[in-house]
Amino acid sequence: MTRAMTDSGHRPLLDFHLESIQFLDESGAWLANRPGFASDNWLLKAYRYMVLCRVFDHKAVALQRTGQLGTFPSALGQEAFGVAIGLALHKDDVFVPYYRDHGAHLLRSGANAMANLLLYWGGDESASSHGPPQDFPVCVPIATQVTHAAGAAAALKIKGREQLVMVTIGDGGTSKGDFFESLNVAGVWQLPLIILVNNNQYAISVPREKQCAAASLAQKAIGAGVHGVQVDGNDVLAITQAINEARVRANDHKGATLIEAITYRLGDHTTADDASRYRCQQEVKQAWLKEPIKRLQSLLLDLKIWDGEQEKALLESCAASVESQVQHYLQTPAASPQSMFDHLYADWPEAMNEQLDRLADKLERIDGGS
């Protein structure tokens, strides 16, 4: 349709809109019709895993504080994000995680998921990939995992596979070139890719409003010709719905989806950080009112499928499960320093021999000095 030109010579060219998804308000009351996937059993499973994630998270931080674990990135307040991923992904999908997806790993990585996460953050690189064999290892470098995910999605499309690729990234990572280049490729090649942004409001100490002047991170999809949507990241149903809709788009050969999940990082960036240096307690106090676990618990109580006795039993069960996994971790012999080289290459490059020799010399000097 041709649109009339204004007196100034300007005329509207293109119009865009951005959708938002939310089912539960901050008190756990319905804002929209209950989605079909959200049976009572589904809601209970989501809640149990979110609570387990928080209990595990609390214990991991305690292990680090007592010198029994390396630097650890807390997922406090972001449990709905990871658990929704674990619930929505199919077993044969390809998951490309960043470093704060503990809830997803609990659902995808089997009985020893927590022990493997502890081993990884304790310095054992062999534990970095502990889910389905097609899943990628935990990625700590910022945004590089999105390029890997785009490559995997391109490979699946070339091979005619029906799988999709899910990659996660923090809000700060969306300012990196890796993110924009991968998003551009996803749009041009119509890749079966979901990019899920955990917008927890801070890239370490940099607040969201100082990272990007756009009204939302989801609108970055528009420039790449990719579908974008924003969801309430404290609403496990909203995230799951967005992932389900993105799957339908991918299966219909309509390409990639960028999902921005609005969450809040209630804890420090990692255990090496002190968030009190750059944000006020009042802000954090207000964020606690929106946190995902209490919200879902309120819904379960309102539906009369949860009560105090079940809550007590769940907390006891989670504590026992976490403690069992902690003991598994603590009883596992520490990996040798040389093992850091063992999981880098499928075929060992000769150029790495020099680095391995230099490490051996350094370790010998350290041992000799002791």
C-alpha positions, 0 to 999 in steps of 0.5 A: 500500500502506498502511503501519502507523503507529508508536506515535509517530504516524509512518509511512513515506510514500515511499521513494526510491533513487538509482542509481550507474553505474561500469564501470571502477575506478581502475586501469582494470579492469572492475567491470561487464560491458562495455556494448554501445556500447563497441567497441574502436573506440569506446574508441580514439576516446574515448581519442584525444579525451581526450588531444587535449583535455588537450594542447589544455588545456595549450597554452591555459594556456601561451598565457594565461601568456604574454599571448596569451590571456585568462582560460581555464578548464582542464578538466584531469582532467575530459576524460572528462566533455566527451568523453562528451558529444561521443560520446553526443549526436546531431548534431541534439540541442541542446547548451547548454554551460557554460564547461568543455566543451572535449572536447565542442566538439572532437567537435561543432564541426568542424575549427577547434574549437580555434581557435574556442575560443581566439578566444572566450577571446581576446575574440572573441565571434563564436567563442562559438557554433561547433558545430551551428547549434542549439547554444547559445553558451558560457555563463559566467554561472552557471546561467542556461544551464539556463533556456535549455535548459529553454526549448529543450526545451519548444519541441521538445516543443511542436513534437513533435520527437524531439531532446533538449536537453543542458545542463551545469553545475558543482556550484556552479551547482546552488545557484542559483535558475535551476537549481532553477526549471528543474529544477522546470519540467522535472519538471512539463512532462516535458521532453526534457532532460538536466542533466549536473552536473560535480561537480569538488568546488569552486565556485571556492574553495568545496568541495562539502561547504560548498555543500550538506548533501545526500549527493549533488547527484543527489538534488536531482532527487527534489524536482522529480520528475525521474529522478536518477543519479550516475556516476563522472565519471572513467569515460567509459563510465559517463557515456556509459551515463547519457546513453544511458539518459536519451535512452531515458527522453526518447524514451519521454516519461518526462521529464528526467534529472539526472546528477551526474558525480563528477570532480575539478578537477586545475587551478585554477578558471581561470587567474585562480585559485590553487587552492593557497590553498584546498586541500592538495597531498595532496588533489590528489595523491590525485585524480591517482590517479583521473584519467580518461586513465590509467584508460582507457589502462590498459584499452586496454593490458589489451585489447592494442589499445594500445601505446607506439608508438601512444601516442607517435604520438598525442602527436605528432599531437595536438601538431601539430593543436594547434599548427596551430590555435594558429597559426590563432588567432594569425594571426586579426586581433583583434576590435574592441571594438565587436564585443562588441555584434554578437552580442547581438540578432537585432534591434538595440534602439535603447536600445543606441545610447547604450552604443555611443556611450559606448564610442566616446567612451571609445575616442577618449579612450584613443586621444587619450591615447596 
